[in-house]
Amino acid sequence: MSTETSAAAGPAETARPTRVTVAAALVGLQGIVVAGLGVWMLALLLTGDRPDSVTQAATGAVTVLALAVLPLAAARGLWRLRRWSRSPAIFLQLLSLPVGWQMGNSEGAWVAGGLALAAVAIAVLVCLFHRKAADSLGIAGRDA
């Protein structure tokens, strides 16, 4: 039985299109950045100036850390060619576009961050809407 499982897992891993690999890496990078932001918020809480409400600051940091789970799970699913992972990855990118727009309309380093966020979101969307990516994830497309 383990031989059948290994044989079934082998071709799927080698058949991963480059677009799905790129999308998985970019979504994973987004998750790592969000997790880093949560850790940074916790570090500021522990080492920096005291906020007006310690409870609110701690809740915010924990919430950001919890939000990092979705892109990390979606990236892992994309990497393993799981069909379910495409929807959360696309959803996250569609949420990232207006955030990137708002950041891009700010000043200073926020502009660069907004442009980077929007560029990554567009790149992931292009990768995931490609026919080969959809086929490798088991999503049936319409024949034109």
Sequence and secondary structure as in RCSB ss.txt:
>XXXX:A:sequence
MSTETSAAAGPAETARPTRVTVAAALVGLQGIVVAGLGVWMLALLLTGDRPDSVTQAATGAVTVLALAVLPLAAA
RGLWRLRRWSRSPAIFLQLLSLPVGWQMGNSEGAWVAGGLALAAVAIAVLVCLFHRKAADSLGIAGRDA
>XXXX:A:secstr
 HHHHHHHHHHHHHT  HHHHHHHHHHHHHHHHHHHHHHHHHHHHHHS   S HHHHHHHHHHHHHHTHHHHHHH
HHHHTT GGGHHHHHHHHHHHHHHHHHHHTSSTHHHHHHHHHHHHHHHHHHHHTSHHHHHHTT      
